[in-house]
Amino acid sequence: MEKRISFEFNARYEVLGTPSQEVEEFWLVCHGHGQLARYFIKKFESIADPKRLIIAPEGLFRYYLQGFTGRVGATWMTKEDRVSDINNYINYLTAVYHEVRSQLKNDVKITFLGFSQGAATISRLATMTDLDFDRLVLWAGIFPPDLPPLKSTDRLSNKQCFLVYGLEDEFLTEGRIREQESIASQIKVTPENISFEGKHELSDQTLLEIASKPYLHQ
């Protein structure tokens, strides 16, 4: 018979910038499968700014990328016990959000960004919690098909949503893009599509383009 237990868990996250009352933008960014937060956050150095704080949490499960030694990566979840894993990482991300948000001014603008597997992760955070945010960026990833439609619609109304992908991304096939469009239609969201010349990766130029876009409510 399976049983469950709850206990205190320690997890880490990376910071680019300094939390203060001078910060005008707070970006919460989730990495993809097999990445570590300390390397992922470096990809945002192109948009680093004293008034822009970037926080990169790390997937709660780490593993050797090849064999039993060498490079280590992290993942947000697997198919095994997925509901429990989703609840755990939502609780973790919510705790990170509140710890950082408490150090910032009330009217700070908030961007949620997820790359690859992190896109599904950040989508769930955006739609399955009551956390305030202004825009959602799904980069090289799509909305997961199991989002709760009614709450998703409420949570994503009046938000900026961007779907970003490289034109040579080997993982985002036409079928995946059609799937994304279908899911977005079901939850009544019409994201703005942004593409760039590149593969399954972040693009400095595209990051700068997104960072320069005005928020809906300035």
Secondary structure as the mmCIF struct_conf table of DSSP 4:
data_model
#
loop_
_struct_conf.conf_type_id
_struct_conf.id
_struct_conf.beg_label_comp_id
_struct_conf.beg_label_asym_id
_struct_conf.beg_label_seq_id
_struct_conf.end_label_comp_id
_struct_conf.end_label_asym_id
_struct_conf.end_label_seq_id
STRN STRN1 TYR A 13 LEU A 16
BEND BEND1 GLY A 17 GLY A 17
BEND BEND2 SER A 20 SER A 20
TURN_TY1_P TURN_TY1_P1 GLN A 21 GLU A 22
STRN STRN2 GLU A 25 CYS A 30
TURN_TY1_P TURN_TY1_P2 HIS A 33 GLY A 34
STRN STRN3 GLN A 35 GLN A 35
HELX_RH_AL_P HELX_RH_AL_P1 ALA A 37 PHE A 40
HELX_RH_3T_P HELX_RH_3T_P1 ILE A 41 ILE A 47
STRN STRN4 ASP A 49 ASP A 49
TURN_TY1_P TURN_TY1_P3 PRO A 50 LYS A 51
STRN STRN5 ARG A 52 PRO A 57
BEND BEND3 LEU A 60 LEU A 60
STRN STRN6 PHE A 61 TYR A 64
BEND BEND4 LEU A 65 GLN A 66
TURN_TY1_P TURN_TY1_P4 GLY A 67 PHE A 68
BEND BEND5 THR A 69 GLY A 70
STRN STRN7 VAL A 72 THR A 75
BEND BEND6 TRP A 76 TRP A 76
BEND BEND7 LYS A 79 LYS A 79
TURN_TY1_P TURN_TY1_P5 GLU A 80 ASP A 81
HELX_RH_AL_P HELX_RH_AL_P2 ARG A 82 ARG A 101
TURN_TY1_P TURN_TY1_P6 SER A 102 GLN A 103
BEND BEND8 LEU A 104 LEU A 104
TURN_TY1_P TURN_TY1_P7 ASN A 106 ASP A 107
STRN STRN8 LYS A 109 PHE A 115
TURN_TY1_P TURN_TY1_P8 SER A 116 SER A 116
HELX_RH_AL_P HELX_RH_AL_P3 GLN A 117 MET A 128
BEND BEND9 THR A 129 THR A 129
BEND BEND10 ASP A 134 ASP A 134
STRN STRN9 ARG A 135 TRP A 139
BEND BEND11 ALA A 140 ALA A 140
TURN_TY1_P TURN_TY1_P9 PRO A 145 ASP A 146
HELX_RH_AL_P HELX_RH_AL_P4 PRO A 149 LEU A 156
TURN_TY1_P TURN_TY1_P10 SER A 157 ASN A 158
STRN STRN10 GLN A 160 GLY A 166
TURN_TY1_P TURN_TY1_P11 LEU A 167 GLU A 168
BEND BEND12 GLU A 170 PHE A 171
HELX_RH_AL_P HELX_RH_AL_P5 GLU A 174 GLN A 186
TURN_TY1_P TURN_TY1_P12 ILE A 187 LYS A 188
HELX_LH_PP_P HELX_LH_PP_P1 PRO A 191 PRO A 191
STRN STRN11 GLU A 192 PHE A 196
BEND BEND13 GLU A 197 GLU A 197
BEND BEND14 LYS A 199 GLU A 201
HELX_RH_AL_P HELX_RH_AL_P6 ASP A 204 SER A 212
BEND BEND15 LYS A 213 LYS A 213
HELX_LH_PP_P HELX_LH_PP_P2 PRO A 214 TYR A 215
BEND BEND16 LEU A 216 LEU A 216
#
